[in-house]
């Protein structure tokens, strides 16, 4: 009998499968690093994992606390600076990058800067950082959305997907041919981009999720793959890796904080009883 798994584990494992042997992969903190560590350990031993800060070909030991956390590594081949890291991206050496999404439109353009009016926002977000650069020049961009939204028009255009669709990205002359987002991974399913129109379409649904529930989240007429199927389940080996390497990612951050808060209260109450 296959081991039970959480939604967070399914998302990490699905993302890890987008990394292939020999890929040069730039990783951020959280889901991307866990996915990268899994890929390198289980199916892509020759993938080169890199941090945005310039730590290259690192061997993850524990999840990093930030993008320059060398203490999280067993070791790394060499370290460079932030400028050189971005220059490497511009020169086409990055095969795969991972980006989180706050808003996304039908052609994969994303917003990670602000919700609402820029000068009077409902919510101020982390901003671009390296997102615009990586999405502009990486050969494949894997997008993840755990709490964002689909919109017809972005509140702020942070990073370029396929612009207005079709060949508009190539015609702009701003990006290398063959670059752009390759997948959007959400808590309900997996989306890909049509090879001609470059519009998002639903490729797979996660177990227990209906197509209708996904359509309710999307303000345009969603295209559905003719061979729509359920997301491939994790193997026991993949689940075991996450629980060993990043147990807090297994339960999800919300539950992790709830458990930590509950534990802190219990400890405080125990101290009071002793006094």
C-alpha positions as CSV (number, residue, x, y, z in Angstrom):
1,X,0.0,0.0,0.0
2,X,1.4,3.4,-1.0
3,X,2.3,5.8,1.7
4,X,-0.1,8.7,2.3
5,X,1.1,12.2,1.5
6,X,0.2,15.8,2.0
7,X,-0.7,18.4,-0.6
8,X,2.5,20.3,0.2
9,X,4.5,17.1,-0.4
10,X,2.8,16.6,-3.7
11,X,3.6,20.1,-4.8
12,X,7.3,19.8,-3.9
13,X,7.6,16.4,-5.7
14,X,5.8,17.6,-8.8
15,X,8.2,20.6,-9.0
16,X,11.2,18.4,-8.5
17,X,10.2,16.3,-11.5
18,X,10.7,19.4,-13.7
19,X,14.4,19.2,-13.0
20,X,16.4,16.9,-15.3
21,X,19.8,15.4,-15.1
22,X,22.5,18.0,-16.2
23,X,20.2,21.0,-15.7
24,X,21.6,24.2,-14.3
25,X,19.0,25.2,-11.7
26,X,18.7,28.4,-9.7
27,X,16.8,28.0,-6.5
28,X,15.1,30.2,-3.9
29,X,14.4,29.4,-0.3
30,X,11.5,27.0,0.6
31,X,9.8,24.7,-1.9
32,X,12.4,25.3,-4.7
33,X,15.4,24.2,-2.6
34,X,13.6,21.1,-1.3
35,X,12.6,20.2,-4.9
36,X,16.2,20.8,-6.1
37,X,17.7,18.7,-3.3
38,X,15.2,15.9,-4.0
39,X,15.9,15.9,-7.8
40,X,19.7,15.8,-7.2
41,X,19.4,13.0,-4.7
42,X,16.9,10.8,-6.5
43,X,16.8,11.3,-10.3
44,X,19.1,14.2,-11.5
45,X,22.6,13.6,-9.8
46,X,24.3,15.8,-12.4
47,X,22.1,18.8,-12.0
48,X,24.0,21.9,-10.8
49,X,22.1,23.7,-8.0
50,X,22.7,27.4,-7.5
51,X,21.7,30.1,-5.1
52,X,20.9,33.6,-6.3
53,X,23.6,35.0,-4.1
54,X,26.3,33.1,-6.1
55,X,26.8,29.8,-4.3
56,X,27.2,27.3,-7.2
57,X,26.9,23.5,-7.4
58,X,26.0,23.3,-3.7
59,X,25.1,20.0,-2.0
60,X,22.1,20.7,0.3
61,X,22.3,19.4,3.8
62,X,19.3,21.2,5.4
63,X,16.9,23.8,4.0
64,X,18.6,27.2,3.8
65,X,17.4,30.2,5.9
66,X,18.2,32.7,3.1
67,X,19.7,32.8,-0.4
68,X,23.3,33.1,0.9
69,X,23.2,30.4,3.6
70,X,26.4,28.4,3.0
71,X,26.0,26.8,6.4
72,X,23.1,24.8,4.9
73,X,25.4,23.0,2.5
74,X,27.6,20.0,2.8
75,X,29.8,21.9,0.3
76,X,29.8,23.7,-3.0
77,X,32.1,23.9,-6.0
78,X,32.7,27.7,-5.9
79,X,31.1,31.0,-4.9
80,X,30.8,34.2,-6.9
81,X,28.9,37.4,-6.4
82,X,25.4,38.5,-7.2
83,X,26.4,40.5,-10.3
84,X,28.2,37.5,-11.8
85,X,25.2,35.3,-11.0
86,X,22.9,37.6,-13.0
87,X,25.4,37.9,-15.8
88,X,25.4,34.1,-16.0
89,X,21.6,34.3,-16.4
90,X,21.8,36.8,-19.2
91,X,24.3,34.7,-21.1
92,X,21.9,31.7,-21.2
93,X,23.4,29.3,-18.7
94,X,20.3,28.8,-16.5
95,X,18.1,25.9,-17.6
96,X,15.4,26.0,-14.8
97,X,14.3,28.6,-12.3
98,X,11.4,28.6,-9.8
99,X,9.2,31.6,-9.1
100,X,6.3,32.2,-6.8
101,X,3.2,34.0,-8.1
102,X,0.8,36.5,-6.5
103,X,-1.1,37.3,-9.7
104,X,-1.0,35.6,-13.1
105,X,-2.8,36.3,-16.4
106,X,-3.7,33.9,-19.2
107,X,-0.3,34.3,-20.9
108,X,1.9,33.7,-17.8
109,X,2.8,37.3,-17.0
110,X,3.1,37.6,-13.3
111,X,2.8,40.2,-10.5
112,X,4.9,39.8,-7.3
113,X,5.1,43.5,-6.5
114,X,1.8,45.0,-5.2
115,X,-2.0,44.2,-5.0
116,X,-4.2,47.2,-5.8
117,X,-3.0,50.6,-6.8
118,X,0.8,50.9,-6.7
119,X,0.7,54.2,-4.7
120,X,-2.1,53.2,-2.5
121,X,-1.8,49.4,-2.3
122,X,-4.1,46.9,-0.6
123,X,-0.9,44.8,-0.1
124,X,2.7,45.5,-0.7
125,X,4.6,42.3,-1.9
126,X,8.3,41.4,-1.9
127,X,8.8,42.7,-5.4
128,X,10.8,41.5,-8.3
129,X,14.2,40.8,-6.8
130,X,15.7,38.5,-9.5
131,X,12.3,37.3,-10.7
132,X,12.2,39.5,-13.8
133,X,15.7,38.6,-14.9
134,X,15.3,34.9,-14.3
135,X,12.0,34.7,-16.1
136,X,13.4,36.7,-19.0
137,X,16.4,34.5,-19.6
138,X,16.0,31.1,-18.1
139,X,15.1,28.4,-20.6
140,X,12.3,27.0,-18.4
141,X,10.5,28.8,-15.6
142,X,8.4,26.8,-13.1
143,X,5.7,29.0,-11.5
144,X,4.2,28.1,-8.2
145,X,1.0,29.6,-6.8
146,X,-0.2,28.6,-3.3
147,X,-2.2,31.7,-2.4
148,X,-2.3,33.9,-5.4
149,X,-5.0,34.6,-8.0
150,X,-5.7,34.4,-11.7
151,X,-6.6,37.8,-13.2
152,X,-7.4,39.3,-16.7
153,X,-5.1,42.2,-16.0
154,X,-2.2,42.4,-13.5
155,X,-2.3,45.1,-10.9
156,X,1.5,45.4,-11.6
157,X,3.5,43.8,-14.3
158,X,6.6,42.3,-12.5
159,X,7.9,39.5,-14.7
160,X,7.3,38.7,-18.4
161,X,5.5,35.5,-19.5
162,X,4.3,35.3,-23.1
163,X,3.2,39.0,-23.1
164,X,0.1,39.1,-25.4
165,X,0.3,35.5,-26.4
166,X,1.3,33.9,-29.7
167,X,4.8,35.0,-30.8
168,X,4.7,38.3,-29.1
169,X,7.5,37.4,-26.7
170,X,9.8,36.5,-29.6
171,X,8.7,39.6,-31.7
172,X,9.6,41.9,-28.8
173,X,13.2,41.2,-29.4
174,X,13.9,41.4,-25.6
175,X,14.2,37.7,-24.8
176,X,16.1,34.7,-26.1
177,X,14.1,32.3,-28.2
178,X,12.8,29.3,-26.4
179,X,12.6,31.0,-23.0
180,X,9.6,31.6,-20.9
181,X,7.3,29.8,-18.3
182,X,6.9,26.1,-18.8
183,X,4.5,25.2,-16.0
184,X,2.2,26.7,-13.4
185,X,1.8,24.5,-10.3
186,X,-1.1,25.4,-8.0
187,X,-2.9,23.8,-5.0
188,X,-5.5,22.4,-7.4
189,X,-3.6,21.3,-10.5
190,X,-0.9,21.6,-13.1
191,X,-1.1,24.1,-16.0
192,X,1.0,24.2,-19.1
193,X,1.2,26.7,-22.0
194,X,-0.1,26.0,-25.5
195,X,2.7,25.8,-28.0
196,X,1.1,28.2,-30.5
197,X,-1.3,30.6,-28.5
198,X,0.9,30.5,-25.4
199,X,-2.2,30.5,-23.3
200,X,-2.5,28.6,-20.0
201,X,-4.4,25.3,-20.2
202,X,-5.2,22.8,-17.5
203,X,-3.0,19.7,-17.9
204,X,-3.6,17.7,-14.7
205,X,-5.8,18.0,-11.7
206,X,-4.7,17.0,-8.2
207,X,-6.5,14.1,-6.5
208,X,-9.9,15.0,-5.2
209,X,-10.1,18.3,-7.2
210,X,-12.8,18.9,-9.8
211,X,-12.3,20.8,-13.1
212,X,-15.4,23.0,-12.1
213,X,-13.8,24.1,-8.9
214,X,-10.7,25.2,-10.9
215,X,-12.8,27.1,-13.4
216,X,-14.4,29.1,-10.6
217,X,-11.0,30.6,-9.8
218,X,-10.3,31.7,-13.4
219,X,-11.9,34.9,-15.0
220,X,-11.6,33.6,-18.6
221,X,-12.7,30.5,-20.4
222,X,-10.1,28.0,-19.4
223,X,-8.7,25.6,-22.0
224,X,-8.6,22.0,-20.9
225,X,-6.1,19.4,-22.2
226,X,-7.7,16.7,-24.3
227,X,-5.7,14.1,-22.3
228,X,-6.5,15.6,-18.9
229,X,-5.4,13.3,-16.2
230,X,-4.7,13.2,-12.4
231,X,-1.4,14.4,-11.1
232,X,1.1,11.5,-10.8
233,X,1.2,10.4,-7.2
234,X,4.5,10.5,-5.2
235,X,6.6,7.4,-4.7
236,X,7.4,6.3,-1.1
237,X,11.0,7.2,-1.7
238,X,10.1,10.8,-2.6
239,X,7.9,11.2,0.4
240,X,10.5,9.8,2.7
241,X,13.1,12.2,1.3
242,X,11.0,15.3,2.1
243,X,10.2,14.1,5.6
244,X,13.9,13.6,6.3
245,X,15.3,16.7,4.5
246,X,12.5,19.3,5.3
247,X,9.9,18.0,7.7
248,X,8.4,21.4,8.1
249,X,7.7,21.6,4.3
250,X,5.8,18.3,4.6
251,X,3.2,19.6,7.0
252,X,3.0,23.1,5.4
253,X,3.9,26.4,6.9
254,X,0.4,27.1,8.3
255,X,0.3,23.9,10.3
256,X,3.9,24.3,11.3
257,X,3.2,27.7,12.8
258,X,0.1,26.4,14.5
259,X,2.0,23.5,16.1
260,X,4.8,25.8,17.1
261,X,2.4,28.3,18.7
262,X,0.6,25.5,20.5
263,X,3.9,24.0,21.8
264,X,5.0,27.5,23.0
265,X,1.8,27.9,25.0
266,X,2.1,24.5,26.6
267,X,5.7,25.2,27.6
268,X,4.6,28.6,29.1
269,X,1.8,26.9,31.0
270,X,4.1,24.2,32.3
271,X,6.5,26.9,33.6
272,X,3.6,28.7,35.3
273,X,2.5,25.6,37.1
274,X,6.0,25.0,38.4
275,X,6.1,28.5,39.8
